[in-house]
């Protein structure tokens, strides 16, 4: 090997998104405790050394996976809002997509955000910081859906909590074996609540 090549060394590994996507899906399917660095390396095609160089240890990898997971939802919400300015329709589309994914046997079960919150919350500072970030981002996205028409209502903060609880509850129902029809019932009922709340705000003449 020439001196020039020795100085250059091996090219630095760069993640085009495929590595962290693979890591995210493994954590999503298996959880934190049941996932090893070897599992992540095999799924992503990156060596253990490359994973450490790119993201750090297993805790840092989970934190990065959580942020990637949140980014995916950000994009879903942005796509929905690009197609409709109706809050009710925006909520319906988003919840229906969640129901479809949760009922799909080919998709990873449950929700990485919910799974990690229950499994490792309070154990690792780095993961806790990522969980705080993604949970805040999730609620911010619920608010974006409710304000799809560019209007804000006094009831929005409370409705955000309701929607968050609904989505988390749908995850639990699906994990317990609820079928697509049951999840669709939850979506329909929630949409009625949102629609009723918006209708009441209009009727009362509240400024949105």
CORRATA-V730243 format. One record per helix or strand of 3 or more residues. SS is the DSSP state (hx for helix, st for strand). FROM is the first residue (numbers start at 1). TO is the last residue. If there is no record, write none. Layout:
ss: <SS/SS>
from: <FROM/FROM>
to: <TO/TO>
This chain:
ss: <hx/hx/hx/hx/hx/hx/hx/hx/hx/hx>
from: <3/18/37/48/58/87/112/125/156/180>
to: <8/30/44/54/83/103/120/146/175/203>
